[in-house]
């Protein structure tokens, strides 16, 4: 509906008209705008902050999940290498890497969900099994050393090989539990005895 105001002069018409629909819309905006103002002044800033924080948390969680998956890969790979290698440098460097990797995973415990054991629980188990892991490595390394002692021809070279076993591993004594140092000393004595017995 339109309301017209005007005057005719012959064939000419001078005036204006207003739509009642436009008036209703204008009145509605006039009534509602204080609520819009209140929303954008009092509520919108908190909504914006909440969205920003939520988005940041999602990004942080996604980043943490990707990094944690990579650390888990490193952990699995290093554990496999430690259980198979016969190289002292490789073994102890990987043991240190396992320590560091688990510590990094522990920092994500409050950020992402881990299935199975938590990294802090894995750390406790790793520490409790550390001596056994080192002892197993010492025995693998000793097995290789025994084979080489048998293959060597002279007494001096056999004794040198037995001494090298102890000297090389003792360089890593600061990374060994006391139980493993005792194991190293025991096996080193056995290898020295073997070197003295195998004389052509």
Backbone as a chain_set.jsonl record, in Angstrom:
{"seq": "XXXXXXXXXXXXXXXXXXXXXXXXXXXXXXXXXXXXXXXXXXXXXXXXXXXXXXXXXXXXXXXXXXXXXXXXXXXXXXXXXXXXXXXXXXXXXXXXXXXXXXXXXXXXXXXXXXXXXXXXXXXXXXXXXXXXXXXXXXXXXXXXXXXXXXXXXXXXXXXXXXXXXXXXXXXXXXXXXXXXXXXXXXXXXXXXXXXXXXXX", "coords": {"N": [[0.852, -1.188, 0.0], [0.514, 2.202, -0.801], [0.882, 5.6, 0.156], [-0.154, 8.647, -1.084], [0.762, 12.051, -1.652], [-0.044, 15.053, -3.104], [-0.595, 17.415, -5.848], [-2.578, 18.34, -8.571], [-1.977, 20.034, -11.653], [-3.532, 20.821, -14.184], [-2.512, 18.834, -16.728], [-0.389, 18.017, -15.364], [1.187, 16.489, -12.539], [2.122, 17.05, -9.264], [3.946, 15.887, -6.554], [4.414, 13.442, -3.911], [4.968, 10.074, -2.77], [4.686, 7.545, -0.264], [5.693, 4.36, 0.786], [3.884, 2.145, 2.81], [4.973, -0.188, 3.629], [7.711, 0.313, 3.654], [7.787, 2.157, 5.719], [7.048, 0.57, 7.866], [9.217, -1.175, 7.982], [11.258, 0.61, 8.543], [10.449, 1.561, 11.058], [10.66, -0.831, 12.476], [13.426, -1.33, 12.36], [14.261, 0.884, 13.804], [13.314, 0.255, 16.334], [14.651, -2.129, 16.88], [17.404, -1.642, 16.614], [18.823, -0.809, 19.03], [19.177, -3.231, 20.346], [20.745, -4.632, 18.571], [22.995, -3.016, 18.73], [23.678, -3.413, 21.417], [24.307, -6.13, 21.316], [26.567, -6.214, 19.583], [28.337, -4.627, 21.004], [28.438, -5.655, 23.638], [28.281, -8.483, 23.547], [29.317, -9.624, 21.133], [32.224, -9.21, 21.14], [33.068, -11.192, 22.978], [32.176, -13.488, 21.725], [33.773, -13.4, 19.454], [36.312, -13.658, 20.618], [36.042, -16.195, 21.755], [35.72, -17.771, 19.447], [38.208, -17.33, 18.24], [39.958, -18.411, 20.158], [39.054, -21.061, 20.216], [39.586, -21.82, 17.578], [42.359, -21.573, 17.608], [42.985, -23.552, 19.466], [42.151, -25.818, 18.072], [43.903, -25.779, 15.894], [46.305, -26.037, 17.282], [45.928, -28.569, 18.428], [45.764, -30.173, 16.138], [48.325, -29.775, 15.074], [49.848, -30.791, 17.199], [49.011, -33.457, 17.158], [50.012, -34.35, 14.692], [52.771, -34.017, 15.138], [53.106, -35.721, 17.335], [52.516, -38.197, 16.18], [54.691, -38.436, 14.494], [56.754, -38.558, 16.387], [56.075, -40.969, 17.582], [56.626, -42.723, 15.52], [59.415, -42.415, 15.394], [60.035, -43.421, 17.901], [59.212, -46.122, 17.744], [60.865, -47.015, 15.66], [63.424, -46.558, 16.774], [63.333, -48.229, 19.006], [63.233, -50.728, 17.803], [65.719, -50.755, 16.489], [67.454, -50.616, 18.701], [67.008, -53.088, 19.842], [68.196, -54.779, 18.09], [70.716, -53.953, 17.088], [74.323, -54.224, 17.054], [76.162, -52.379, 17.478], [77.866, -50.224, 19.564], [77.803, -47.331, 19.64], [75.564, -46.743, 18.057], [73.572, -48.061, 19.531], [73.532, -46.745, 22.122], [73.123, -44.083, 21.402], [70.621, -44.237, 20.26], [69.161, -45.083, 22.466], [69.268, -42.771, 24.014], [67.854, -41.116, 22.303], [65.345, -42.301, 22.433], [64.7, -41.718, 25.104], [64.532, -38.865, 24.962], [62.493, -38.578, 23.061], [60.254, -39.783, 24.268], [59.938, -38.022, 26.403], [59.16, -35.727, 25.004], [56.722, -36.588, 23.982], [55.309, -36.844, 26.345], [54.693, -34.22, 26.972], [52.474, -33.752, 25.439], [50.341, -34.977, 26.596], [48.194, -33.664, 27.871], [47.025, -32.448, 25.761], [46.344, -33.991, 23.487], [44.618, -37.123, 22.85], [45.773, -40.261, 23.858], [45.795, -43.57, 22.75], [45.754, -46.673, 24.477], [48.691, -47.112, 26.442], [49.776, -44.247, 28.275], [52.272, -41.755, 27.466], [53.785, -41.097, 29.793], [53.486, -43.395, 31.296], [54.735, -45.209, 29.626], [57.297, -44.227, 29.819], [57.966, -44.844, 32.488], [57.948, -47.633, 32.341], [59.949, -48.03, 30.459], [62.189, -47.049, 31.835], [62.287, -48.906, 33.935], [62.931, -51.174, 32.555], [65.368, -50.621, 31.491], [67.95, -51.523, 32.346], [67.858, -54.243, 31.646], [67.637, -54.04, 28.866], [70.109, -52.857, 28.219], [71.834, -54.834, 29.184], [71.147, -56.956, 27.489], [72.109, -55.923, 25.095], [74.872, -55.791, 25.672], [75.457, -58.517, 25.828], [74.924, -59.299, 23.164], [76.889, -57.848, 21.828], [79.117, -58.971, 23.009], [78.939, -61.556, 22.031], [79.583, -61.237, 19.319], [82.201, -60.365, 19.682], [83.409, -62.628, 20.809], [83.33, -64.384, 18.63], [85.129, -63.089, 16.918], [87.435, -63.22, 18.448], [87.946, -65.956, 18.361], [88.542, -66.164, 15.662], [90.894, -64.736, 15.335], [94.495, -64.993, 15.114], [96.783, -64.695, 16.754], [97.951, -64.594, 20.176], [98.243, -62.054, 21.361], [96.652, -60.399, 19.745], [94.165, -61.488, 20.235], [93.856, -60.953, 22.976], [93.938, -58.182, 22.879], [91.576, -57.686, 21.502], [89.691, -58.597, 23.366], [90.19, -56.781, 25.447], [89.51, -54.436, 24.138], [86.772, -54.721, 23.897], [85.854, -54.246, 26.53], [86.912, -51.65, 27.008], [85.741, -50.04, 25.006], [82.971, -50.227, 25.549], [82.954, -49.259, 28.138], [83.225, -46.572, 27.855], [80.689, -45.669, 27.663], [79.687, -45.85, 30.169], [78.457, -43.973, 31.796], [75.925, -43.951, 30.849], [74.863, -46.272, 31.613], [73.037, -48.433, 33.817], [73.981, -49.379, 37.186], [73.827, -52.12, 37.487], [74.245, -53.023, 34.892], [76.847, -52.203, 34.413], [78.188, -53.898, 36.129], [77.594, -56.273, 34.844], [78.963, -55.865, 32.439], [81.642, -55.854, 33.351], [81.856, -58.475, 34.289], [81.459, -60.052, 31.925], [83.56, -59.084, 30.386], [85.779, -60.097, 31.76], [85.395, -62.791, 31.285], [85.819, -62.881, 28.522], [88.499, -62.118, 28.381], [89.67, -64.304, 29.629], [88.96, -66.26, 27.778], [90.425, -65.35, 25.575], [93.028, -65.845, 26.43], [93.05, -68.578, 26.538], [92.685, -69.571, 23.993], [95.061, -70.313, 22.216], [97.264, -70.844, 19.617]], "CA": [[0.0, 0.0, 0.0], [1.275, 3.441, -0.872], [0.139, 6.822, 0.512], [0.323, 9.698, -1.964], [0.457, 13.446, -1.334], [0.324, 15.83, -4.273], [-1.594, 18.33, -6.412], [-2.566, 18.309, -10.029], [-2.093, 21.301, -12.374], [-3.826, 20.437, -15.556], [-2.051, 17.475, -17.026], [0.798, 17.742, -14.55], [0.932, 16.087, -11.136], [3.29, 17.3, -8.419], [3.732, 15.303, -5.229], [5.263, 12.322, -3.513], [4.247, 8.972, -2.141], [5.49, 6.752, 0.677], [5.203, 2.995, 0.952], [3.667, 1.764, 4.221], [5.908, -1.291, 3.896], [8.982, 0.937, 4.013], [7.632, 2.775, 7.038], [7.074, -0.52, 8.856], [10.595, -1.664, 8.083], [12.031, 1.642, 9.229], [10.087, 1.529, 12.482], [11.225, -2.075, 13.049], [14.862, -1.097, 12.547], [14.4, 1.862, 14.883], [13.067, -0.429, 17.603], [15.592, -3.247, 17.086], [18.826, -1.29, 16.561], [19.534, -0.817, 20.328], [19.539, -4.614, 20.673], [21.916, -4.919, 17.731], [24.109, -2.282, 19.319], [24.052, -4.103, 22.654], [24.935, -7.399, 20.929], [27.907, -5.996, 19.033], [29.194, -3.996, 22.016], [28.565, -6.453, 24.867], [28.347, -9.937, 23.348], [30.157, -10.002, 20.005], [33.654, -9.378, 21.454], [33.3, -12.486, 23.628], [32.001, -14.507, 20.687], [34.976, -13.349, 18.613], [37.417, -14.22, 21.407], [35.797, -17.645, 21.865], [36.03, -18.379, 18.15], [39.662, -17.274, 18.029], [40.586, -19.376, 21.069], [38.68, -22.398, 19.745], [40.342, -22.078, 16.354], [43.753, -21.763, 18.006], [43.084, -24.872, 20.099], [42.039, -26.829, 17.027], [45.169, -25.766, 15.154], [47.321, -26.586, 18.191], [45.688, -30.003, 18.561], [46.128, -30.796, 14.863], [49.791, -29.749, 15.008], [50.341, -31.721, 18.218], [48.734, -34.82, 16.697], [50.977, -34.658, 13.628], [54.095, -34.164, 15.751], [53.087, -36.918, 18.179], [52.61, -39.356, 15.28], [56.09, -38.525, 14.042], [57.54, -39.029, 17.529], [55.778, -42.395, 17.766], [57.399, -43.423, 14.491], [60.818, -42.409, 15.851], [60.102, -44.307, 19.068], [59.134, -47.512, 17.273], [62.068, -47.3, 14.878], [64.57, -46.61, 17.683], [63.193, -49.429, 19.839], [63.621, -51.869, 16.959], [67.17, -50.697, 16.283], [68.112, -50.948, 19.974], [66.871, -54.52, 20.131], [68.897, -55.579, 17.079], [72.064, -53.494, 16.751], [75.507, -54.682, 17.794], [77.079, -51.238, 17.461], [77.671, -49.454, 20.813], [77.417, -45.94, 19.395], [74.177, -46.755, 17.589], [72.682, -48.469, 20.627], [73.381, -45.743, 23.177], [72.529, -42.864, 20.838], [69.191, -44.512, 20.104], [68.579, -45.092, 23.809], [69.098, -41.356, 24.375], [66.776, -40.595, 21.458], [64.095, -42.811, 23.016], [64.448, -40.886, 26.29], [64.101, -37.52, 24.54], [61.221, -38.682, 22.34], [59.183, -40.025, 25.247], [59.742, -36.759, 27.141], [58.396, -34.836, 24.131], [55.357, -37.111, 23.929], [54.668, -36.568, 27.636], [54.181, -32.838, 26.958], [51.221, -33.726, 24.697], [49.32, -35.754, 27.294], [47.026, -32.84, 28.151], [46.572, -31.801, 24.531], [45.702, -34.986, 22.626], [44.277, -38.388, 23.51], [46.592, -41.401, 23.479], [45.179, -44.872, 22.97], [46.691, -47.557, 25.173], [49.465, -46.515, 27.529], [50.193, -42.857, 28.151], [53.729, -41.63, 27.402], [54.38, -41.127, 31.132], [53.526, -44.804, 31.695], [55.775, -45.818, 28.796], [58.568, -43.769, 30.391], [58.22, -45.641, 33.685], [58.272, -48.996, 31.911], [61.258, -47.967, 29.799], [63.212, -46.924, 32.883], [62.377, -50.148, 34.706], [63.524, -52.198, 31.682], [66.605, -50.096, 30.91], [69.086, -52.4, 32.665], [67.727, -55.459, 30.846], [67.937, -53.687, 27.476], [71.561, -52.663, 28.117], [72.446, -56.152, 29.376], [70.946, -57.715, 26.249], [73.05, -55.403, 24.106], [76.226, -56.22, 26.057], [75.594, -59.927, 25.447], [75.024, -59.372, 21.701], [78.209, -57.337, 21.458], [80.088, -59.967, 23.471], [78.866, -62.701, 21.117], [80.392, -60.878, 18.149], [83.602, -60.296, 20.101], [83.882, -64.021, 20.966], [83.582, -64.928, 17.287], [86.354, -62.466, 16.406], [88.566, -63.771, 19.218], [88.218, -67.286, 17.792], [89.076, -66.022, 14.303], [92.234, -64.149, 15.375], [95.534, -66.022, 15.129], [97.813, -64.546, 17.791], [97.486, -64.353, 21.548], [98.176, -60.619, 21.629], [95.495, -59.827, 19.048], [92.98, -61.967, 20.947], [93.757, -60.193, 24.228], [93.583, -56.803, 22.501], [90.157, -57.67, 21.151], [88.949, -58.72, 24.625], [90.331, -55.501, 26.159], [88.767, -53.417, 23.39], [85.364, -54.903, 24.252], [85.596, -53.538, 27.786], [87.244, -50.221, 26.902], [84.759, -49.354, 24.163], [81.696, -50.131, 26.247], [83.07, -48.472, 29.372], [83.05, -45.163, 27.479], [79.263, -45.367, 27.822], [79.296, -46.267, 31.522], [77.557, -42.97, 32.378], [74.587, -44.211, 30.332], [74.492, -47.622, 32.037], [72.707, -48.673, 35.226], [75.054, -50.078, 37.906], [73.683, -53.549, 37.198], [74.829, -53.282, 33.574], [78.302, -52.058, 34.548], [78.635, -55.158, 36.732], [77.493, -57.267, 33.768], [80.064, -55.588, 31.525], [82.885, -56.311, 33.984], [81.816, -59.95, 34.333], [81.661, -60.604, 30.583], [84.908, -58.709, 29.946], [86.694, -61.07, 32.367], [85.209, -64.055, 30.56], [86.459, -62.739, 27.215], [89.951, -62.136, 28.601], [90.01, -65.7, 29.894], [88.852, -66.952, 26.5], [91.549, -64.926, 24.729], [94.247, -66.501, 26.925], [92.939, -70.031, 26.339], [92.733, -69.895, 22.579], [96.417, -70.045, 21.702], [97.69, -71.873, 18.684]], "C": [[0.886, 1.235, 0.0], [0.356, 4.613, -0.508], [0.71, 7.955, -0.311], [-0.095, 11.077, -1.498], [0.861, 14.27, -2.556], [-0.831, 16.694, -4.78], [-1.47, 18.308, -7.919], [-2.734, 19.719, -10.586], [-2.308, 20.945, -13.846], [-3.42, 18.986, -15.781], [-0.825, 17.083, -16.203], [0.401, 17.371, -13.136], [2.22, 16.296, -10.342], [3.008, 16.702, -7.056], [4.693, 14.155, -4.956], [4.407, 11.235, -2.907], [5.199, 8.174, -1.268], [4.86, 5.39, 0.808], [5.029, 2.697, 2.432], [4.576, 0.607, 4.612], [7.263, -0.743, 4.333], [8.931, 1.567, 5.389], [7.713, 1.709, 8.125], [8.475, -1.052, 9.078], [11.473, -0.683, 8.834], [11.745, 1.665, 10.718], [10.678, 0.308, 13.182], [12.724, -1.916, 13.328], [15.114, -0.134, 13.696], [14.237, 1.206, 16.254], [14.177, -1.428, 17.926], [17.045, -2.797, 17.199], [19.499, -1.209, 17.929], [19.976, -2.222, 20.748], [20.745, -5.075, 19.848], [23.163, -4.265, 18.327], [24.616, -2.981, 20.574], [24.778, -5.416, 22.335], [26.374, -7.182, 20.485], [28.865, -5.355, 20.035], [29.469, -4.939, 23.178], [28.811, -7.942, 24.632], [29.339, -10.334, 22.264], [31.651, -10.122, 20.341], [33.964, -10.722, 22.1], [33.136, -13.64, 22.641], [33.252, -14.574, 19.813], [36.169, -13.974, 19.333], [37.272, -15.733, 21.499], [36.145, -18.355, 20.56], [37.531, -18.417, 17.892], [40.371, -18.309, 18.886], [40.309, -20.803, 20.609], [39.466, -22.778, 18.5], [41.807, -22.355, 16.675], [43.961, -23.134, 18.635], [43.024, -25.985, 19.058], [43.336, -26.941, 16.228], [46.276, -26.393, 15.998], [47.175, -28.092, 18.316], [46.092, -30.744, 17.292], [47.642, -30.868, 14.706], [50.391, -30.755, 15.979], [50.14, -33.166, 17.783], [49.733, -35.246, 15.625], [52.371, -34.883, 14.209], [54.171, -35.43, 16.596], [53.191, -38.176, 17.325], [54.031, -39.547, 14.778], [56.989, -39.046, 15.173], [57.304, -40.515, 17.796], [56.519, -43.24, 16.739], [58.868, -43.527, 14.893], [60.997, -43.394, 16.994], [60.098, -45.77, 18.637], [60.391, -47.921, 16.511], [63.277, -47.464, 15.798], [64.527, -47.854, 18.574], [63.618, -50.663, 19.068], [65.134, -51.913, 16.768], [67.904, -51.11, 17.555], [68.055, -52.438, 20.273], [67.659, -55.396, 19.172], [70.358, -55.205, 16.881], [73.138, -54.138, 17.626], [76.569, -53.593, 17.833], [76.837, -50.375, 18.7], [77.194, -48.022, 20.596], [75.957, -45.846, 18.956], [73.219, -47.058, 18.734], [72.461, -47.331, 21.619], [72.824, -44.414, 22.654], [71.03, -43.046, 20.648], [68.481, -44.583, 21.456], [68.324, -43.654, 24.28], [67.955, -40.73, 23.579], [65.417, -41.071, 21.971], [63.723, -41.984, 24.237], [63.87, -39.527, 25.897], [62.723, -37.557, 23.882], [60.057, -38.919, 23.29], [58.896, -38.755, 26.032], [58.915, -35.771, 26.312], [56.938, -35.284, 24.052], [54.6, -36.824, 25.221], [54.057, -35.165, 27.648], [52.837, -32.733, 26.228], [50.08, -34.447, 25.42], [48.065, -34.934, 27.582], [46.41, -32.211, 26.919], [45.812, -32.774, 23.628], [45.465, -36.273, 23.408], [45.16, -39.504, 22.966], [45.81, -42.683, 23.732], [46.212, -45.788, 23.613], [47.402, -46.822, 26.294], [49.794, -45.049, 27.236], [51.725, -42.81, 28.085], [54.411, -41.672, 28.771], [54.467, -42.561, 31.657], [54.594, -45.555, 30.91], [57.156, -45.464, 29.35], [58.935, -44.6, 31.618], [58.639, -47.062, 33.313], [59.659, -49.04, 31.262], [62.375, -47.882, 30.826], [63.386, -48.212, 33.673], [63.023, -51.269, 33.89], [64.875, -51.787, 31.097], [67.784, -51.045, 31.126], [69.04, -53.668, 31.815], [68.079, -55.19, 29.39], [69.439, -53.517, 27.265], [72.281, -54.003, 28.261], [72.317, -57.014, 28.118], [71.903, -57.243, 25.169], [74.475, -55.865, 24.414], [76.457, -57.673, 25.635], [75.687, -60.096, 23.928], [76.406, -58.931, 21.237], [79.298, -58.33, 21.862], [80.109, -61.176, 22.537], [79.698, -62.437, 19.865], [81.873, -60.863, 18.493], [84.181, -61.7, 20.271], [84.219, -64.627, 19.611], [84.894, -64.376, 16.727], [87.59, -62.979, 17.138], [88.945, -65.149, 18.674], [88.892, -67.179, 16.431], [90.5, -65.48, 14.286], [93.296, -65.236, 15.608], [96.507, -65.914, 16.292], [97.196, -64.229, 19.148], [97.298, -62.855, 21.802], [96.949, -59.975, 20.967], [94.184, -60.259, 19.715], [92.763, -61.163, 22.236], [93.369, -58.742, 23.944], [92.097, -56.678, 22.18], [89.294, -57.754, 22.414], [89.01, -57.412, 25.42], [89.527, -54.391, 25.477], [87.272, -53.504, 23.706], [85.027, -54.084, 25.501], [85.798, -52.029, 27.625], [86.205, -49.44, 26.099], [83.445, -49.166, 24.91], [81.785, -49.262, 27.502], [82.977, -46.969, 29.083], [81.597, -44.713, 27.658], [78.758, -45.712, 29.22], [78.355, -45.255, 32.191], [76.117, -43.142, 31.903], [74.076, -45.592, 30.771], [74.053, -47.64, 33.496], [73.854, -49.453, 35.882], [75.023, -51.578, 37.637], [74.357, -53.919, 35.877], [76.347, -53.127, 33.596], [78.886, -53.321, 35.158], [78.616, -56.269, 35.683], [78.641, -57.104, 32.785], [81.374, -56.118, 32.084], [82.961, -57.832, 33.982], [82.113, -60.553, 32.963], [83.049, -60.264, 30.055], [85.948, -59.68, 30.503], [86.596, -62.417, 31.656], [85.906, -64.009, 29.201], [87.984, -62.737, 27.332], [90.431, -63.556, 28.851], [89.965, -66.51, 28.607], [90.038, -66.618, 25.597], [92.844, -65.618, 25.142], [94.226, -68.002, 26.664], [93.12, -70.411, 24.894], [94.084, -69.498, 21.987], [96.822, -71.195, 20.794], [99.108, -72.339, 19.058]], "O": [[1.885, 1.298, 0.717], [-0.829, 4.596, -0.841], [1.912, 8.215, -0.261], [-1.207, 11.248, -0.997], [2.007, 14.186, -2.997], [-1.916, 16.695, -4.198], [-0.367, 18.262, -8.463], [-3.526, 20.508, -10.07], [-1.362, 20.797, -14.621], [-3.905, 18.061, -15.129], [-0.298, 15.978, -16.327], [-0.589, 17.869, -12.602], [3.276, 15.78, -10.708], [1.964, 16.967, -6.46], [5.658, 13.939, -5.689], [3.245, 11.464, -2.571], [6.402, 8.145, -1.526], [3.641, 5.267, 0.927], [5.93, 2.966, 3.227], [4.91, 0.439, 5.784], [7.886, -1.262, 5.26], [9.906, 1.522, 6.14], [8.351, 1.902, 9.16], [8.876, -1.342, 10.206], [12.314, -1.068, 9.646], [12.655, 1.774, 11.54], [11.136, 0.39, 14.322], [13.221, -2.312, 14.383], [16.058, -0.306, 14.468], [14.93, 1.556, 17.21], [14.593, -1.565, 19.076], [17.851, -3.493, 17.818], [20.687, -1.522, 18.005], [21.0, -2.393, 21.41], [21.626, -5.787, 20.33], [24.23, -4.873, 18.413], [25.822, -3.126, 20.775], [25.748, -5.77, 23.005], [27.287, -7.868, 20.943], [30.079, -5.525, 19.923], [30.601, -5.021, 23.656], [29.48, -8.592, 25.436], [30.115, -11.272, 22.445], [32.296, -11.058, 19.867], [34.995, -11.329, 21.812], [33.856, -14.636, 22.707], [33.73, -15.656, 19.474], [36.941, -14.725, 18.736], [38.246, -16.469, 21.344], [36.785, -19.406, 20.566], [38.06, -19.408, 17.389], [41.273, -19.003, 18.416], [41.202, -21.65, 20.608], [39.95, -23.903, 18.374], [42.422, -23.25, 16.096], [44.966, -23.8, 18.385], [43.754, -26.972, 19.15], [43.806, -28.038, 15.925], [47.082, -27.178, 15.499], [48.169, -28.818, 18.312], [46.691, -31.817, 17.36], [48.182, -31.882, 14.264], [51.323, -31.482, 15.636], [51.006, -34.01, 18.015], [50.238, -36.369, 15.648], [53.068, -35.822, 13.824], [55.182, -36.131, 16.579], [53.88, -39.122, 17.703], [54.514, -40.672, 14.653], [57.873, -39.871, 14.942], [58.222, -41.234, 18.189], [56.983, -44.338, 17.046], [59.49, -44.58, 14.753], [61.992, -44.116, 17.05], [60.904, -46.563, 19.123], [60.913, -49.021, 16.69], [64.065, -48.394, 15.629], [65.561, -48.458, 18.858], [64.285, -51.543, 19.611], [65.753, -52.972, 16.873], [68.87, -51.872, 17.494], [68.966, -52.983, 20.896], [67.79, -56.601, 19.388], [71.165, -56.068, 16.536], [72.893, -54.534, 18.766], [77.724, -53.846, 18.175], [75.739, -49.849, 18.882], [76.288, -47.554, 21.285], [75.211, -44.984, 19.42], [72.189, -46.402, 18.889], [71.317, -46.991, 21.923], [72.133, -43.701, 23.382], [70.257, -42.11, 20.854], [67.323, -44.183, 21.569], [67.284, -43.364, 24.873], [67.187, -39.923, 24.103], [64.445, -40.315, 21.943], [62.567, -41.591, 24.395], [62.849, -39.096, 26.433], [61.891, -36.68, 24.114], [58.992, -38.322, 23.133], [57.736, -38.442, 26.3], [58.068, -35.06, 26.854], [56.028, -34.455, 24.055], [53.392, -36.589, 25.197], [53.015, -34.949, 28.268], [52.133, -31.734, 26.379], [48.967, -34.514, 24.9], [46.963, -35.481, 27.536], [45.394, -31.522, 27.008], [44.767, -32.431, 23.074], [46.033, -36.484, 24.479], [45.28, -39.67, 21.752], [45.23, -42.861, 24.803], [47.405, -45.688, 23.324], [46.803, -46.015, 27.005], [50.056, -44.672, 26.093], [52.398, -43.711, 28.585], [55.503, -42.225, 28.896], [55.405, -42.906, 32.376], [55.276, -46.427, 31.45], [58.067, -46.292, 29.351], [60.085, -45.012, 31.769], [59.567, -47.62, 33.897], [60.436, -49.967, 31.489], [63.392, -48.565, 30.702], [64.505, -48.571, 34.04], [63.594, -52.203, 34.455], [65.458, -52.522, 30.3], [68.529, -51.335, 30.191], [70.073, -54.117, 31.318], [68.739, -56.006, 28.747], [69.984, -53.974, 26.26], [73.237, -54.272, 27.534], [73.256, -57.711, 27.732], [72.446, -58.049, 24.414], [75.201, -56.284, 23.512], [77.532, -58.014, 25.141], [76.444, -60.94, 23.448], [77.014, -59.557, 20.369], [80.281, -58.509, 21.144], [81.167, -61.75, 22.281], [80.433, -63.312, 19.407], [82.706, -61.294, 17.695], [85.335, -61.934, 19.909], [85.242, -65.291, 19.448], [85.677, -65.116, 16.132], [88.653, -63.152, 16.542], [90.128, -65.467, 18.544], [89.726, -68.016, 16.085], [91.243, -65.728, 13.336], [93.018, -66.266, 16.222], [97.008, -66.931, 16.772], [96.098, -63.684, 19.254], [96.3, -62.445, 22.394], [96.294, -59.116, 21.557], [93.218, -59.497, 19.757], [91.645, -60.749, 22.546], [92.576, -58.148, 24.674], [91.449, -55.696, 22.54], [88.281, -57.061, 22.521], [88.01, -56.983, 25.996], [88.945, -53.529, 26.135], [86.587, -52.483, 23.773], [84.051, -53.334, 25.526], [84.961, -51.233, 28.05], [85.836, -48.323, 26.463], [82.873, -48.076, 24.905], [80.813, -48.608, 27.882], [82.678, -46.185, 29.983], [81.318, -43.521, 27.787], [77.554, -45.851, 29.436], [77.552, -45.624, 33.048], [75.196, -42.558, 32.474], [73.0, -46.026, 30.358], [74.632, -46.937, 34.324], [74.618, -50.12, 35.184], [76.067, -52.227, 37.567], [74.961, -54.985, 35.752], [77.056, -53.837, 32.882], [79.959, -53.768, 34.753], [79.518, -57.105, 35.641], [79.229, -58.092, 32.345], [82.137, -56.765, 31.367], [84.014, -58.406, 33.704], [82.931, -61.466, 32.853], [83.654, -61.07, 29.348], [86.891, -60.048, 29.804], [87.602, -63.096, 31.453], [86.514, -64.994, 28.78], [88.677, -63.29, 26.478], [91.476, -63.963, 28.345], [90.832, -67.351, 28.369], [90.589, -67.498, 24.935], [93.67, -65.943, 24.288], [95.282, -68.628, 26.579], [93.66, -71.477, 24.598], [94.209, -68.461, 21.336], [96.729, -72.365, 21.166], [99.666, -73.212, 18.393]]}, "num_chains": 1, "name": "protein.A"}
